[in-house]
Amino acid sequence: AGAFEALCRSVREFKPPPAAVRCAECTWPDVGTLGDFDLIVGSDLVYSAAGARAFASIVGKLLRAGKAAECLYAHTAERWGSSG
């Protein structure tokens, strides 16, 4: 199973089940259809300056407005020989 499937399985199997937690996989065009979130977690999603700008815009649209919302993002520097 891939990372997303493993994450969803962990959320489902957590005891007690976190009723307010959901997993959502999306592509850039899907953003307007997902609703809003209190927390976004991601890793290694951006590979160019243009992608970084798009990512920042999308995160701003997905985080719940007017609430204490966060985005946690990790990126592996110099992965595959790039200066990421």
Long-range contacts (C-beta under 8 A, 24 or more apart in sequence): 28-54, 28-58, 31-58, 31-61, 31-62, 32-61, 34-62, 36-62, 36-63, 36-64, 36-65, 36-69, 37-62, 37-63, 37-64, 37-69, 38-63, 38-64, 38-67, 38-68, 38-69, 38-70, 39-69, 39-70, 39-71, 39-72, 40-70, 40-71, 40-72, 40-73, 41-71, 41-72, 41-73, 42-71, 42-72, 42-73, 42-74, 43-73, 43-74, 43-75, 43-76, 44-74, 44-75, 44-76, 44-79, 45-73, 45-75, 46-75, 47-82, 47-84
